[in-house]
């Protein structure tokens, strides 16, 4: 009975390590993968420009 408990614990530990390793691989791929379009892909949305409206005509005013 003790050998069955040890085998189950080892199997569970290996499963946890395998899932953690797979998650780490996915995180590395997401962090370092190509996110910009290449010549054979359609262009995705470009960068967003932000502009402050404070102090400009038609912008918000302080009350």
NORRAFEN-V308516 format. One line per field, one symbol per residue. phi: phi as a letter, one per 30 degrees, with the letter a starting at -180 (. if undefined). A space follows every 50 residues. Layout:
phi = ???
This chain:
phi = .ddddddddddddddddddddddddddddddcddccdcdccddceddccc bdcdiceiddcdc
